[in-house]
Amino acid sequence: MEVFEFRGVDNLYVAKVTKDDSTGYTCETPVKLAPVAEIGKTTESNSEAHYYDNKALIVINSEGADEITLTIAPPELEMLAKITGRAFDETTGMLIDTVRDNAYYAIMYRTKGTDGKYRYVSRLKGQFNIPDETNATENDGTDTNNTQITFTGIYTEHEFTKGKYSETTQTWEPGSAKGIVVDTRYGLANVSGFFAQVQTPDTVSASGTVNVTGVTLTPSTAALEVDEELQLTATVTPASATDKSVSYASSNNSIATVTAGGKVKGIAAGSAVITVTTTDGSFEDVCAVTVTS
């Protein structure tokens, strides 16, 4: 690659982490946080030699959390309340400085180089601090005040398929992650839909593929009698997506079952929810089914 320096940052997105455990990692749809002026990252790390027989025989390494400082234009109060765990009253446009709801978030952004190419960044899990705020009187100068928020990033509990790479076996092994960085200078990754969902080590695809951005299940509601069947239709977007495969599941197989092809059958009186999930991106939609005898 050619020599370059960083000169630009944009597209700062945030998404609430809704699931992070051994069974999976999911987030809400990313939304823009605010216009961004600067992003800085530091990671506290230490290395220390331990001595045996008067020799340094072992080096112990430790790594702390990522401290990511976001310098942004003052965000809307509703967004500020959300990411800092405060309450927001939509009827009055009022932020209430109440006890925090300490939810985890993911952030994404991209940095621009002097060569005009980008690095796309996704930080998978962390929390925002309560930002410091300074307001000064107007004068005859051009000074203004912005907002600085610190995002403390940590490792996910979920272990991704591409977690660790073994040089010995030259294969990927499961592992947790703090984030990913995709550099377009290699020309290998598809970043066309990078901000449509929170990107993980397992969702970034090779160039030439088209990522899924959503799925719609029709009908969205259905009424069946016992032993009656109904074919559901899953429409994956965009139409040019490389992998349009989906899977179906019923919330209650004793009420309604669903086949791998999306055909629902009423089993007994009651209610069940049929969920379709895309293989690429794990996007979901549902159909609420009512079965009568």
Kinemage of the C-alpha trace (Angstrom):
@kinemage 1
@onewidth
@group {chain A} dominant
@subgroup {mainchain}
@vectorlist {calphas} color= white
{ca met a 1} P 0.000 0.000 0.000
{ca glu a 2} L 1.049 3.594 -0.593
{ca val a 3} L 2.051 5.810 2.309
{ca phe a 4} L -0.862 7.889 3.611
{ca glu a 5} L -1.964 9.845 6.662
{ca phe a 6} L -5.384 10.164 8.249
{ca arg a 7} L -7.330 13.212 7.123
{ca gly a 8} L -11.013 12.903 7.879
{ca val a 9} L -13.651 10.995 9.818
{ca asp a 10} L -17.397 10.664 9.235
{ca asn a 11} L -20.459 8.406 9.450
{ca leu a 12} L -20.570 7.962 13.224
{ca tyr a 13} L -23.319 5.417 13.937
{ca val a 14} L -24.555 3.904 17.195
{ca ala a 15} L -26.700 0.832 17.947
{ca lys a 16} L -27.904 -0.714 21.193
{ca val a 17} L -26.610 -4.237 21.860
{ca thr a 18} L -29.695 -6.416 22.388
{ca lys a 19} L -27.982 -9.778 22.826
{ca asp a 20} L -24.454 -10.861 23.691
{ca asp a 21} L -24.052 -14.357 25.062
{ca ser a 22} L -22.926 -17.836 24.042
{ca thr a 23} L -25.882 -18.203 21.667
{ca gly a 24} L -25.442 -15.046 19.629
{ca tyr a 25} L -24.724 -11.336 19.210
{ca thr a 26} L -27.396 -8.914 17.935
{ca cys a 27} L -27.959 -5.160 17.877
{ca glu a 28} L -30.656 -2.702 16.946
{ca thr a 29} L -30.463 -1.012 13.527
{ca pro a 30} L -27.646 1.565 13.605
{ca val a 31} L -28.579 5.275 13.582
{ca lys a 32} L -26.360 8.321 13.165
{ca leu a 33} L -25.223 9.752 16.484
{ca ala a 34} L -24.201 13.286 15.450
{ca pro a 35} L -21.798 15.063 13.070
{ca val a 36} L -18.310 14.083 14.205
{ca ala a 37} L -15.196 16.268 14.371
{ca glu a 38} L -12.621 13.892 15.854
{ca ile a 39} L -12.310 10.344 17.211
{ca gly a 40} L -9.386 9.206 19.344
{ca lys a 41} L -8.667 5.754 20.777
{ca thr a 42} L -6.311 4.637 23.519
{ca thr a 43} L -5.878 1.168 25.024
{ca glu a 44} L -4.069 0.701 28.294
{ca ser a 45} L -1.630 -2.209 28.044
{ca asn a 46} L 1.309 -3.437 30.097
{ca ser a 47} L 4.135 -5.934 29.685
{ca glu a 48} L 6.262 -7.121 32.585
{ca ala a 49} L 9.117 -9.609 32.739
{ca his a 50} L 9.128 -12.200 35.535
{ca tyr a 51} L 12.532 -13.484 36.673
{ca tyr a 52} L 13.604 -17.043 37.549
{ca asp a 53} L 17.189 -18.145 38.213
{ca asn a 54} L 18.262 -14.536 37.747
{ca lys a 55} L 16.882 -14.477 34.214
{ca ala a 56} L 13.825 -12.887 32.607
{ca leu a 57} L 12.059 -16.081 31.528
{ca ile a 58} L 8.407 -15.043 31.264
{ca val a 59} L 6.715 -11.896 29.950
{ca ile a 60} L 3.238 -11.219 31.343
{ca asn a 61} L 0.962 -9.056 29.188
{ca ser a 62} L -2.250 -7.314 30.235
{ca glu a 63} L -4.775 -5.288 28.259
{ca gly a 64} L -7.375 -2.830 29.514
{ca ala a 65} L -10.527 -1.463 27.950
{ca asp a 66} L -10.525 0.805 24.896
{ca glu a 67} L -11.113 4.467 25.691
{ca ile a 68} L -12.607 6.069 22.589
{ca thr a 69} L -13.123 9.833 22.747
{ca leu a 70} L -15.809 11.165 20.415
{ca thr a 71} L -15.746 14.887 19.670
{ca ile a 72} L -19.114 15.667 18.144
{ca ala a 73} L -21.617 18.430 17.563
{ca pro a 74} L -24.113 18.601 20.450
{ca pro a 75} L -26.470 15.653 19.783
{ca glu a 76} L -30.244 15.814 19.958
{ca leu a 77} L -31.494 15.443 23.523
{ca glu a 78} L -33.417 12.268 22.702
{ca met a 79} L -30.253 10.608 21.387
{ca leu a 80} L -28.157 11.918 24.279
{ca ala a 81} L -30.687 10.539 26.768
{ca lys a 82} L -30.657 7.156 25.067
{ca ile a 83} L -26.914 6.565 24.948
{ca thr a 84} L -26.283 7.900 28.462
{ca gly a 85} L -29.146 5.951 30.038
{ca arg a 86} L -31.280 8.976 30.889
{ca ala a 87} L -35.011 9.528 30.343
{ca phe a 88} L -36.543 11.667 27.584
{ca asp a 89} L -40.056 13.123 27.541
{ca glu a 90} L -41.270 13.278 23.935
{ca thr a 91} L -44.248 15.492 24.831
{ca thr a 92} L -42.051 18.339 26.078
{ca gly a 93} L -38.657 17.670 24.499
{ca met a 94} L -37.155 17.319 27.956
{ca leu a 95} L -34.174 15.258 29.099
{ca ile a 96} L -34.553 14.095 32.687
{ca asp a 97} L -31.306 13.584 34.574
{ca thr a 98} L -32.450 10.449 36.361
{ca val a 99} L -30.802 7.222 37.534
{ca arg a 100} L -28.873 5.658 34.649
{ca asp a 101} L -29.964 2.641 32.651
{ca asn a 102} L -26.558 1.148 31.890
{ca ala a 103} L -27.133 -0.437 28.486
{ca tyr a 104} L -24.356 -1.512 26.109
{ca tyr a 105} L -23.890 -0.044 22.651
{ca ala a 106} L -21.883 -0.595 19.496
{ca ile a 107} L -20.444 2.244 17.397
{ca met a 108} L -19.293 2.435 13.792
{ca tyr a 109} L -17.484 5.072 11.757
{ca arg a 110} L -14.986 5.444 8.935
{ca thr a 111} L -11.681 7.289 8.668
{ca lys a 112} L -10.393 8.873 5.472
{ca gly a 113} L -6.790 8.954 4.327
{ca thr a 114} L -4.886 11.529 2.311
{ca asp a 115} L -5.138 9.076 -0.594
{ca gly a 116} L -8.941 9.344 -0.539
{ca lys a 117} L -9.482 5.769 0.668
{ca tyr a 118} L -11.180 4.620 3.855
{ca arg a 119} L -10.920 2.391 6.879
{ca tyr a 120} L -14.290 1.238 8.203
{ca val a 121} L -14.433 0.652 11.961
{ca ser a 122} L -16.934 -1.242 14.103
{ca arg a 123} L -16.602 -1.315 17.917
{ca leu a 124} L -18.851 -4.055 19.201
{ca lys a 125} L -19.574 -3.400 22.868
{ca gly a 126} L -19.189 -0.565 25.324
{ca gln a 127} L -20.837 2.151 27.350
{ca phe a 128} L -20.930 5.937 27.063
{ca asn a 129} L -19.958 8.227 29.907
{ca ile a 130} L -21.911 11.298 30.993
{ca pro a 131} L -20.290 13.986 28.822
{ca asp a 132} L -18.691 17.105 30.248
{ca glu a 133} L -20.233 20.305 28.949
{ca thr a 134} L -18.883 23.858 28.809
{ca asn a 135} L -20.882 26.928 27.846
{ca ala a 136} L -19.205 30.316 27.551
{ca thr a 137} L -20.490 33.808 26.944
{ca glu a 138} L -20.465 35.223 23.439
{ca asn a 139} L -17.676 37.600 22.525
{ca asp a 140} L -16.197 39.151 19.398
{ca gly a 141} L -14.237 35.978 18.580
{ca thr a 142} L -15.216 32.762 16.794
{ca asp a 143} L -14.838 30.320 19.688
{ca thr a 144} L -17.564 27.722 20.195
{ca asn a 145} L -18.034 24.626 22.339
{ca asn a 146} L -18.762 21.084 21.184
{ca thr a 147} L -19.427 17.833 23.047
{ca gln a 148} L -16.935 15.159 24.075
{ca ile a 149} L -18.220 11.700 24.946
{ca thr a 150} L -16.062 8.763 26.009
{ca phe a 151} L -17.014 5.284 24.810
{ca thr a 152} L -15.405 2.554 26.929
{ca gly a 153} L -15.109 -0.540 24.721
{ca ile a 154} L -14.801 -4.091 26.035
{ca tyr a 155} L -14.774 -7.629 24.636
{ca thr a 156} L -18.016 -9.367 23.686
{ca glu a 157} L -19.165 -12.419 25.586
{ca his a 158} L -20.157 -14.043 22.308
{ca glu a 159} L -17.429 -15.928 20.474
{ca phe a 160} L -17.404 -15.302 16.738
{ca thr a 161} L -16.417 -17.931 14.191
{ca lys a 162} L -13.573 -15.666 13.086
{ca gly a 163} L -12.350 -14.948 16.601
{ca lys a 164} L -8.721 -16.076 16.547
{ca tyr a 165} L -6.488 -17.204 13.711
{ca ser a 166} L -4.195 -20.143 14.339
{ca glu a 167} L -0.903 -19.857 12.506
{ca thr a 168} L -0.247 -23.519 13.311
{ca thr a 169} L -3.363 -24.945 11.660
{ca gln a 170} L -4.029 -21.908 9.423
{ca thr a 171} L -7.693 -21.978 10.420
{ca trp a 172} L -10.060 -19.737 12.336
{ca glu a 173} L -11.016 -20.560 15.909
{ca pro a 174} L -13.940 -19.129 17.941
{ca gly a 175} L -13.193 -16.068 20.030
{ca ser a 176} L -14.657 -12.846 21.412
{ca ala a 177} L -13.782 -9.452 19.942
{ca lys a 178} L -13.725 -5.736 20.730
{ca gly a 179} L -14.173 -4.656 17.138
{ca ile a 180} L -13.024 -4.829 13.534
{ca val a 181} L -11.263 -2.531 11.040
{ca val a 182} L -11.787 -2.974 7.292
{ca asp a 183} L -9.345 -1.176 4.970
{ca thr a 184} L -10.554 -0.533 1.410
{ca arg a 185} L -6.946 -0.235 0.233
{ca tyr a 186} L -6.839 -4.031 -0.016
{ca gly a 187} L -9.867 -4.025 -2.309
{ca leu a 188} L -11.053 -7.306 -0.807
{ca ala a 189} L -14.081 -6.506 1.372
{ca asn a 190} L -17.591 -5.477 0.424
{ca val a 191} L -18.402 -2.284 2.368
{ca ser a 192} L -21.444 -1.190 0.324
{ca gly a 193} L -23.835 -1.918 3.201
{ca phe a 194} L -21.411 -1.507 6.086
{ca phe a 195} L -23.651 0.819 8.129
{ca ala a 196} L -26.907 -1.071 7.517
{ca gln a 197} L -26.155 -3.294 10.515
{ca val a 198} L -23.450 -3.578 13.158
{ca gln a 199} L -20.605 -5.391 11.430
{ca thr a 200} L -18.811 -8.236 13.216
{ca pro a 201} L -15.946 -10.562 12.273
{ca asp a 202} L -18.556 -12.943 10.855
{ca thr a 203} L -20.671 -10.501 8.787
{ca val a 204} L -18.075 -8.772 6.585
{ca ser a 205} L -18.120 -10.444 3.179
{ca ala a 206} L -15.654 -10.505 0.327
{ca ser a 207} L -15.880 -8.010 -2.507
{ca gly a 208} L -18.255 -9.069 -5.269
{ca thr a 209} L -20.962 -10.207 -2.882
{ca val a 210} L -24.086 -8.179 -2.058
{ca asn a 211} L -25.120 -8.204 1.591
{ca val a 212} L -28.696 -8.655 2.793
{ca thr a 213} L -30.230 -5.504 4.333
{ca gly a 214} L -33.608 -6.863 5.473
{ca val a 215} L -36.461 -9.345 5.071
{ca thr a 216} L -40.249 -9.008 4.958
{ca leu a 217} L -42.627 -11.879 5.766
{ca thr a 218} L -46.087 -11.900 4.199
{ca pro a 219} L -48.710 -12.087 5.421
{ca ser a 220} L -47.838 -10.442 8.731
{ca thr a 221} L -50.895 -11.988 10.422
{ca ala a 222} L -52.840 -15.142 9.632
{ca ala a 223} L -55.914 -16.991 10.909
{ca leu a 224} L -56.008 -20.776 10.420
{ca glu a 225} L -58.188 -23.656 11.455
{ca val a 226} L -56.758 -26.874 12.846
{ca asp a 227} L -55.090 -28.878 10.015
{ca glu a 228} L -55.309 -25.892 7.659
{ca glu a 229} L -52.083 -24.868 5.906
{ca leu a 230} L -50.758 -21.517 4.678
{ca gln a 231} L -47.696 -20.703 2.597
{ca leu a 232} L -45.675 -17.725 3.864
{ca thr a 233} L -43.498 -15.649 1.557
{ca ala a 234} L -40.186 -14.155 2.665
{ca thr a 235} L -38.884 -11.273 0.535
{ca val a 236} L -35.183 -10.613 1.066
{ca thr a 237} L -33.761 -7.192 0.219
{ca pro a 238} L -32.024 -6.115 -1.860
{ca ala a 239} L -33.185 -8.271 -4.737
{ca ser a 240} L -29.551 -8.598 -5.835
{ca ala a 241} L -28.416 -10.071 -2.494
{ca thr a 242} L -25.924 -12.887 -2.947
{ca asp a 243} L -27.299 -15.148 -0.211
{ca lys a 244} L -31.098 -15.036 0.045
{ca ser a 245} L -31.460 -18.170 2.150
{ca val a 246} L -33.693 -18.009 5.238
{ca ser a 247} L -34.856 -20.230 8.083
{ca tyr a 248} L -38.235 -20.441 9.820
{ca ala a 249} L -39.201 -21.142 13.408
{ca ser a 250} L -42.455 -21.337 15.392
{ca ser a 251} L -42.751 -19.956 18.913
{ca asn a 252} L -45.122 -22.822 19.796
{ca asn a 253} L -45.073 -26.011 17.739
{ca ser a 254} L -48.033 -27.390 19.667
{ca ile a 255} L -50.159 -24.577 18.166
{ca ala a 256} L -48.636 -24.127 14.695
{ca thr a 257} L -45.712 -25.686 12.889
{ca val a 258} L -43.699 -24.347 9.986
{ca thr a 259} L -41.625 -26.184 7.385
{ca ala a 260} L -38.198 -25.210 6.098
{ca gly a 261} L -39.973 -23.767 3.065
{ca gly a 262} L -42.310 -21.544 5.092
{ca lys a 263} L -45.542 -23.567 5.053
{ca val a 264} L -47.523 -23.138 8.271
{ca lys a 265} L -49.969 -25.728 9.616
{ca gly a 266} L -52.506 -25.270 12.398
{ca ile a 267} L -52.149 -27.917 15.117
{ca ala a 268} L -54.412 -26.773 17.977
{ca ala a 269} L -56.386 -23.710 19.011
{ca gly a 270} L -54.227 -20.866 20.227
{ca ser a 271} L -51.634 -18.311 19.082
{ca ala a 272} L -48.079 -18.645 17.803
{ca val a 273} L -45.487 -16.420 16.144
{ca ile a 274} L -43.634 -17.578 13.043
{ca thr a 275} L -40.202 -15.981 12.638
{ca val a 276} L -38.115 -15.875 9.475
{ca thr a 277} L -34.358 -15.230 9.789
{ca thr a 278} L -31.896 -14.512 6.995
{ca thr a 279} L -28.681 -16.517 6.896
{ca asp a 280} L -26.750 -13.396 5.901
{ca gly a 281} L -27.025 -10.769 8.633
{ca ser a 282} L -29.646 -12.548 10.798
{ca phe a 283} L -32.405 -10.094 9.861
{ca glu a 284} L -35.861 -11.117 11.120
{ca asp a 285} L -39.563 -10.589 10.488
{ca val a 286} L -42.628 -12.285 11.974
{ca cys a 287} L -46.140 -13.497 11.225
{ca ala a 288} L -48.644 -13.698 14.090
{ca val a 289} L -50.767 -16.828 13.651
{ca thr a 290} L -54.113 -17.547 15.332
{ca val a 291} L -55.448 -21.094 15.123
{ca thr a 292} L -59.113 -21.929 15.791
{ca ser a 293} L -60.678 -25.354 16.237
